[in-house]
Amino acid sequence: MSTTTAAPSGAYRTYLGLAFGVGAGALWGLVFLAPELVRSFSPLELAAGRYLAYGVVSALLILPRWRTLHAVLTRRDWLSLFWLSLAGNTLYYILVASAVQLGSVAMASLVVGFLPVTVTLIGSRDRGAVPLRALFPSVLLCAAGALSIGWQAIGATTAGTELLGLICAFGALASWTAYAVGNSRCLARLPHLSAHDWSLLTGVVTGAQALLLVPLVALIQPQHAPAEWLQFAGVSIGVAILASICGNALWNWMSRLLPLTLVGQMIVFETVFALLYGFLWEQRWPQPLELLACAFVLAGVISCLRAHRGHGVPATHPDAADERATG
């Protein structure tokens, strides 16, 4: 049954939210590596495989509470789940996988690295948010970090395929910005749903969307060896559980603890971990410019945290209610 737990307060809420955000970024960074691990598979195949697995696992986990949850969900909630699943999962991953395969992990993570800037700018309009002028140093630091990460990548986008990859990356940026803002605001108006249940409901809807991709994948008529399909299944299931189930749950818990302006800053850790995984995959050390970029990114998060302290902004989203635990 569902019981209301005592909500953490003050600095503890902030640091707990930060820890959840870093954990989500570490798991979501795997999303950028997956297209490289199974490069012979198209973005449509990758999205269909990952989200079919995500949908099945989510459905199994939510099945014991399905009747209770279904009774409290409205038509507006289901519509929100549909467009959030599309923007934050299905469409986003197709675009990211395309950006990685047409360009590179560094280029894709660079553009998505602008998410803290876009989400923070939108979040600064929320009631009770830190004024934009106080966030300006943080926004500048994050923008400098993103530019440093991809300076060489942007300079190399002369080939047609790389340019198309860059366009896909910017499409992913727009798609996930819409998701980050919309998801945070949905959680704020749905205090009766736990963050974990909302993540699983998103998974069920995303799995249904993945079923619609299967006919499109069939039109491609993919030709892969049995060993390739086995590797594809392993990557799809692994990314579904680690990034989609665990990562989304951590992100939703964080969204209940931090204001939207700080939520936007936490997305930078996805970029940092994506770069780290990319360096390990390529078996090389980061270049000086890449190290500088990580320093800018971390400095931006610290600057944003200090801005929230200095202006006495509450650690939670202004409309958020207490978190509920399901046991």
C-alpha positions as CSV (number, residue, x, y, z in Angstrom):
1,M,0.0,0.0,0.0
2,S,1.1,3.6,-0.3
3,T,2.3,5.6,2.7
4,T,3.5,9.1,3.0
5,T,7.1,9.4,4.2
6,A,8.6,12.3,6.0
7,A,10.1,14.6,3.5
8,P,13.7,15.7,3.9
9,S,14.2,19.4,4.4
10,G,16.7,22.2,3.9
11,A,20.2,21.4,2.8
12,Y,19.6,17.7,3.1
13,R,17.0,17.9,0.4
14,T,19.3,19.8,-1.9
15,Y,22.2,17.4,-1.4
16,L,20.0,14.3,-1.8
17,G,18.6,15.8,-5.0
18,L,22.1,16.5,-6.2
19,A,23.1,12.9,-5.6
20,F,20.0,11.6,-7.4
21,G,20.8,13.9,-10.3
22,V,24.5,12.7,-10.6
23,G,23.3,9.1,-10.5
24,A,20.8,9.7,-13.3
25,G,23.4,11.4,-15.4
26,A,25.8,8.4,-14.9
27,L,23.2,6.0,-16.1
28,W,21.9,8.2,-18.9
29,G,25.4,8.7,-20.3
30,L,25.2,5.0,-21.4
31,V,22.6,6.1,-24.0
32,F,25.3,7.8,-26.0
33,L,27.6,4.7,-26.0
34,A,24.9,2.2,-27.0
35,P,24.7,3.2,-30.7
36,E,28.5,2.7,-30.9
37,L,28.2,-0.8,-29.3
38,V,25.8,-2.0,-32.0
39,R,26.7,0.3,-34.9
40,S,25.2,-2.0,-37.5
41,F,21.7,-1.4,-36.2
42,S,19.7,1.7,-37.3
43,P,18.4,4.3,-34.9
44,L,14.9,3.0,-35.5
45,E,16.0,-0.5,-34.5
46,L,17.8,0.9,-31.5
47,A,14.8,2.8,-30.3
48,A,12.4,-0.1,-30.9
49,G,14.6,-2.6,-29.1
50,R,15.4,-0.4,-26.1
51,Y,11.8,0.8,-25.5
52,L,10.1,-2.5,-26.1
53,A,12.3,-3.9,-23.3
54,Y,11.6,-0.8,-21.2
55,G,7.9,-1.2,-21.8
56,V,7.9,-4.9,-20.8
57,V,9.9,-4.4,-17.7
58,S,7.8,-1.4,-16.6
59,A,4.6,-3.3,-17.2
60,L,5.8,-6.2,-15.0
61,L,6.9,-3.9,-12.2
62,I,3.7,-1.8,-12.2
63,L,1.2,-4.7,-12.6
64,P,0.5,-5.2,-8.9
65,R,-0.6,-1.5,-8.6
66,W,-2.2,-1.1,-12.0
67,R,-5.8,-1.0,-10.9
68,T,-5.1,1.6,-8.2
69,L,-3.1,3.8,-10.5
70,H,-5.5,3.5,-13.4
71,A,-8.3,4.6,-11.2
72,V,-6.6,7.9,-10.3
73,L,-5.3,8.8,-13.8
74,T,-7.2,11.3,-15.8
75,R,-7.4,11.8,-19.6
76,R,-5.1,14.8,-19.2
77,D,-2.6,12.5,-17.3
78,W,-2.6,10.0,-20.2
79,L,-2.1,12.7,-22.8
80,S,0.8,14.1,-20.7
81,L,2.3,10.6,-20.5
82,F,2.0,10.2,-24.3
83,W,3.8,13.4,-25.3
84,L,6.4,13.1,-22.5
85,S,7.2,9.6,-23.7
86,L,7.5,10.8,-27.2
87,A,9.6,13.9,-26.5
88,G,11.8,12.4,-23.8
89,N,12.2,8.8,-25.0
90,T,11.1,7.7,-28.5
91,L,11.9,10.8,-30.6
92,Y,14.8,11.9,-28.4
93,Y,16.6,8.5,-28.7
94,I,16.1,8.2,-32.5
95,L,17.6,11.7,-32.8
96,V,20.5,11.0,-30.4
97,A,21.3,7.6,-32.0
98,S,21.3,9.3,-35.5
99,A,23.6,12.1,-34.2
100,V,26.1,9.6,-32.7
101,Q,26.2,7.4,-35.8
102,L,26.3,10.3,-38.3
103,G,28.6,12.4,-36.3
104,S,30.2,11.2,-33.0
105,V,29.6,10.7,-29.3
106,A,31.5,14.0,-28.6
107,M,29.4,16.0,-31.0
108,A,26.1,14.6,-29.8
109,S,27.0,15.1,-26.2
110,L,28.1,18.6,-26.9
111,V,24.8,19.7,-28.3
112,V,22.8,17.9,-25.6
113,G,25.1,19.6,-23.2
114,F,23.3,22.9,-23.9
115,L,20.3,21.4,-22.0
116,P,21.2,23.2,-18.7
117,V,21.1,26.5,-20.6
118,T,17.8,25.9,-22.3
119,V,16.0,24.3,-19.2
120,T,17.4,27.0,-16.8
121,L,16.2,29.8,-19.1
122,I,12.7,28.4,-19.2
123,G,12.7,27.5,-15.5
124,S,13.7,31.0,-14.5
125,R,10.1,32.1,-15.3
126,D,8.6,29.8,-12.7
127,R,7.0,31.3,-9.6
128,G,9.6,31.6,-6.8
129,A,12.5,30.8,-9.1
130,V,16.0,32.5,-8.8
131,P,16.1,35.6,-11.0
132,L,17.8,35.1,-14.3
133,R,20.5,37.7,-13.5
134,A,21.6,35.6,-10.6
135,L,21.8,32.5,-12.8
136,F,23.8,34.3,-15.6
137,P,27.3,33.3,-14.4
138,S,26.1,29.6,-14.2
139,V,24.6,29.8,-17.6
140,L,27.8,31.3,-19.0
141,L,30.0,28.6,-17.4
142,C,27.8,25.8,-18.8
143,A,27.7,27.3,-22.2
144,A,31.5,27.7,-22.2
145,G,31.8,24.1,-21.1
146,A,29.5,22.9,-23.9
147,L,31.4,25.0,-26.5
148,S,34.8,23.7,-25.2
149,I,33.6,20.1,-25.5
150,G,32.6,20.3,-29.1
151,W,34.9,23.0,-30.5
152,Q,36.7,20.5,-32.8
153,A,33.5,18.6,-33.5
154,I,31.7,21.6,-34.9
155,G,34.8,22.5,-36.9
156,A,34.8,19.1,-38.5
157,T,31.1,19.2,-39.6
158,T,31.9,19.8,-43.3
159,A,30.8,16.4,-44.6
160,G,27.1,16.1,-45.4
161,T,26.5,13.2,-43.0
162,E,28.2,15.0,-40.1
163,L,26.1,18.1,-40.8
164,L,23.0,15.9,-40.7
165,G,24.1,14.4,-37.4
166,L,24.5,17.9,-36.0
167,I,20.9,18.8,-37.1
168,C,19.7,15.6,-35.4
169,A,21.6,16.6,-32.2
170,F,19.9,19.9,-32.1
171,G,16.6,18.2,-32.6
172,A,17.3,16.0,-29.6
173,L,18.2,19.1,-27.6
174,A,14.8,20.6,-28.4
175,S,13.0,17.4,-27.7
176,W,14.6,16.8,-24.3
177,T,14.2,20.4,-23.2
178,A,10.4,20.0,-23.7
179,Y,10.5,16.8,-21.8
180,A,12.6,18.1,-18.9
181,V,10.3,21.1,-18.3
182,G,7.0,19.2,-18.9
183,N,8.0,16.3,-16.7
184,S,9.0,18.4,-13.8
185,R,5.7,20.4,-14.0
186,C,3.6,17.2,-14.3
187,L,5.3,15.8,-11.2
188,A,4.5,19.0,-9.4
189,R,0.8,18.8,-10.1
190,L,0.5,15.0,-9.3
191,P,1.6,14.7,-5.7
192,H,-0.6,11.6,-5.3
193,L,1.7,9.6,-7.7
194,S,5.2,8.5,-6.6
195,A,8.1,9.5,-8.9
196,H,8.8,5.8,-9.4
197,D,5.2,5.0,-10.5
198,W,5.3,8.0,-12.9
199,S,8.5,6.6,-14.4
200,L,7.0,3.2,-14.9
201,L,3.8,4.6,-16.4
202,T,6.1,6.5,-18.8
203,G,7.7,3.2,-19.6
204,V,4.5,1.5,-20.4
205,V,3.4,4.3,-22.8
206,T,6.9,4.4,-24.4
207,G,6.7,0.6,-24.9
208,A,3.4,1.1,-26.7
209,Q,5.0,3.7,-28.9
210,A,7.8,1.3,-29.6
211,L,5.3,-1.2,-31.0
212,L,4.4,1.3,-33.6
213,L,8.0,1.4,-34.7
214,V,8.1,-2.3,-35.4
215,P,6.4,-2.1,-38.9
216,L,8.8,0.7,-39.8
217,V,11.8,-1.5,-38.8
218,A,10.3,-4.3,-40.9
219,L,10.3,-2.0,-44.0
220,I,14.1,-1.6,-43.6
221,Q,14.4,-5.4,-43.9
222,P,17.5,-5.6,-41.6
223,Q,20.1,-8.3,-42.2
224,H,22.1,-9.2,-39.1
225,A,23.9,-12.3,-38.0
226,P,22.6,-14.2,-35.0
227,A,25.6,-13.0,-32.9
228,E,24.7,-9.4,-33.7
229,W,21.1,-9.9,-32.7
230,L,22.3,-11.4,-29.4
231,Q,24.5,-8.4,-28.7
232,F,21.7,-6.1,-29.7
233,A,19.3,-7.7,-27.3
234,G,21.8,-7.4,-24.5
235,V,22.5,-3.7,-25.2
236,S,18.7,-3.0,-25.5
237,I,17.8,-4.7,-22.2
238,G,20.8,-3.2,-20.4
239,V,20.0,0.3,-21.5
240,A,16.3,-0.2,-20.8
241,I,16.9,-1.3,-17.2
242,L,19.9,1.0,-16.3
243,A,19.0,4.2,-18.2
244,S,15.3,4.0,-18.6
245,I,14.1,2.3,-15.4
246,C,16.8,3.3,-12.9
247,G,17.9,6.5,-14.5
248,N,14.4,7.9,-14.9
249,A,13.5,6.9,-11.3
250,L,16.5,8.8,-10.0
251,W,15.6,11.8,-12.2
252,N,12.0,11.9,-11.0
253,W,13.1,11.7,-7.4
254,M,15.5,14.6,-8.0
255,S,12.7,16.6,-9.7
256,R,10.7,16.4,-6.5
257,L,13.6,17.8,-4.4
258,L,15.1,20.5,-6.6
259,P,13.6,23.6,-8.3
260,L,13.4,23.5,-12.1
261,T,16.3,26.0,-12.5
262,L,18.6,23.6,-10.6
263,V,17.1,20.6,-12.3
264,G,18.3,22.1,-15.6
265,Q,21.9,22.3,-14.3
266,M,21.9,18.7,-13.3
267,I,21.6,17.5,-16.9
268,V,25.2,18.4,-17.4
269,F,26.3,15.2,-15.7
270,E,24.8,13.2,-18.6
271,T,27.2,15.0,-20.8
272,V,30.2,14.5,-18.5
273,F,29.5,10.8,-18.2
274,A,28.8,10.4,-21.9
275,L,32.2,11.9,-22.6
276,L,33.9,9.7,-20.0
277,Y,32.3,6.5,-21.5
278,G,33.3,7.7,-25.0
279,F,37.0,8.2,-23.9
280,L,37.0,4.7,-22.3
281,W,35.5,3.2,-25.5
282,E,38.0,5.0,-27.7
283,Q,40.8,4.0,-25.2
284,R,42.3,7.5,-25.0
285,W,42.8,10.3,-22.5
286,P,40.7,13.5,-22.8
287,Q,42.3,16.4,-24.5
288,P,43.1,19.6,-22.5
289,L,40.1,21.4,-24.1
290,E,37.9,18.5,-23.0
291,L,39.2,18.7,-19.4
292,L,38.6,22.4,-19.4
293,A,35.0,21.8,-20.5
294,C,34.4,19.5,-17.6
295,A,35.8,22.1,-15.2
296,F,33.4,24.7,-16.7
297,V,30.5,22.3,-16.4
298,L,31.1,21.5,-12.7
299,A,31.8,25.2,-11.9
300,G,28.4,26.0,-13.5
301,V,26.6,23.6,-11.2
302,I,28.4,25.0,-8.1
303,S,27.6,28.5,-9.2
304,C,23.9,27.7,-9.6
305,L,23.8,26.0,-6.2
306,R,25.2,29.1,-4.6
307,A,22.7,31.3,-6.4
308,H,19.9,29.3,-4.9
309,R,21.4,29.6,-1.4
310,G,22.0,33.3,-1.8
311,H,18.4,34.1,-2.8
312,G,16.8,31.8,-0.2
313,V,14.9,29.9,-2.8
314,P,13.3,26.7,-1.5
315,A,15.0,23.5,-2.4
316,T,11.9,22.0,-4.0
317,H,9.9,22.9,-7.1
318,P,7.5,25.7,-6.0
319,D,4.4,23.6,-6.6
320,A,5.8,20.2,-5.6
321,A,4.3,18.3,-2.7
322,D,5.9,15.6,-0.5
323,E,7.3,12.5,-2.0
324,R,5.3,9.3,-1.4
325,A,6.9,5.9,-1.1
326,T,5.2,2.7,-2.3
327,G,5.7,-0.4,-0.3
